[in-house]
Amino acid sequence: MSMNTTATDGAPAATTKATGTTTAWYELALCAQTGPGFFFPEPGSSLRDAKRLCGACEGRAACLEYALANDERFGVWGGLSESERLALRPRL
């Protein structure tokens, strides 16, 4: 994922771009247990499986909030694609 995901014990640890604080939701997230290619598929590939996994994840709402707050532009975050997240952003 495009978060900083390095940790000293080898486990992923997500940090926000703005504050550098660790996000607790990521430690429980199903995506942390799945390869990044699953959530960042090749252009034109189906997002269905990634969205289905997100739908079963406890961290889905927090993940989506993170993606919107940090302007994540690629991949599936919080169960939504890039275009679906773009539609949620307020127009200036």
KEKOL-16679 format. One record per residue (C-alpha): y, z, x. Coordinates in nm, 3 decimals. Example, Ala and Ser with C-alpha at 12.3 -4.5 7.8 and 13.67 -1.06 7.14 Angstrom:
residues 2
-0.450:0.780:1.230;
-0.106:0.714:1.367;
***
This chain:
residues 92
0.000:0.000:0.000;
0.353:-0.035:0.120;
0.405:0.338:0.148;
0.386:0.507:0.482;
0.021:0.605:0.466;
-0.052:0.768:0.798;
-0.189:1.118:0.834;
-0.320:1.310:1.131;
-0.659:1.382:0.970;
-0.723:1.017:0.885;
-0.659:1.067:0.512;
-0.376:0.870:0.354;
-0.049:1.053:0.293;
0.225:0.881:0.097;
0.590:0.937:0.177;
0.891:0.816:-0.013;
1.132:0.580:0.159;
1.436:0.773:0.045;
1.337:1.131:0.128;
1.033:1.117:0.353;
0.858:1.376:0.136;
0.485:1.360:0.065;
0.391:1.257:-0.285;
0.120:1.485:-0.429;
0.002:1.227:-0.683;
-0.122:0.996:-0.409;
-0.376:1.249:-0.287;
-0.547:1.235:-0.628;
-0.489:0.866:-0.693;
-0.786:0.635:-0.733;
-0.609:0.373:-0.522;
-0.629:0.608:-0.224;
-1.006:0.569:-0.248;
-0.997:0.189:-0.278;
-0.892:-0.076:-0.027;
-0.535:-0.209:-0.048;
-0.659:-0.564:-0.113;
-0.764:-0.447:-0.456;
-0.402:-0.370:-0.554;
-0.241:-0.648:-0.349;
-0.453:-0.951:-0.441;
-0.390:-1.306:-0.326;
-0.135:-1.497:-0.537;
-0.294:-1.629:-0.854;
-0.580:-1.377:-0.843;
-0.659:-1.155:-1.140;
-0.499:-0.812:-1.161;
-0.735:-0.701:-1.439;
-0.963:-0.482:-1.226;
-0.674:-0.309:-1.049;
-0.503:-0.241:-1.383;
-0.827:-0.105:-1.529;
-0.862:0.137:-1.236;
-0.500:0.244:-1.280;
-0.566:0.309:-1.648;
-0.825:0.571:-1.552;
-0.608:0.736:-1.285;
-0.444:1.079:-1.325;
-0.156:0.972:-1.104;
-0.062:0.658:-1.298;
0.269:0.783:-1.442;
0.381:0.935:-1.111;
0.278:0.618:-0.927;
0.485:0.403:-1.160;
0.780:0.639:-1.124;
0.747:0.617:-0.745;
0.731:0.237:-0.753;
1.041:0.209:-0.969;
1.237:0.466:-0.766;
1.145:0.298:-0.436;
1.182:-0.063:-0.553;
0.822:-0.156:-0.475;
0.814:-0.531:-0.527;
0.455:-0.621:-0.448;
0.116:-0.524:-0.584;
-0.002:-0.321:-0.880;
0.167:0.019:-0.912;
0.119:0.255:-1.205;
-0.090:-0.010:-1.378;
0.189:-0.268:-1.381;
0.238:-0.592:-1.191;
0.554:-0.692:-1.008;
0.692:-0.882:-1.308;
0.608:-0.601:-1.550;
0.793:-0.348:-1.332;
1.086:-0.585:-1.297;
1.115:-0.598:-1.676;
1.148:-0.216:-1.682;
1.437:-0.205:-1.437;
1.780:-0.172:-1.592;
1.994:-0.483:-1.580;
2.322:-0.451:-1.389;
***
